[in-house]
Amino acid sequence: STTAALTSAGLRTAVTAVDGSGNGTFTVNGVEIAYNVNDDNLSHVLKRINQSGAGVTASYDAVNDRVILANNT
């Protein structure tokens, strides 16, 4: 689910790299993207990636159930 919190989104692999409050980060092209597994959903995370300076466009491919990152250049 792209609208359920990451903890209940039905992800194939649970997100475990978080602090005690559910906060975590990952890096795309050197740009840190922050999230919270309890408050954020996949749509929020994709929007943050797209609005960052990472130089990629992130989208969800519902047919193949995967996230796609496409280089903007």
Order of alpha helices (4+ residues) and beta strands (2+ residues): beta-beta-alpha-beta-beta
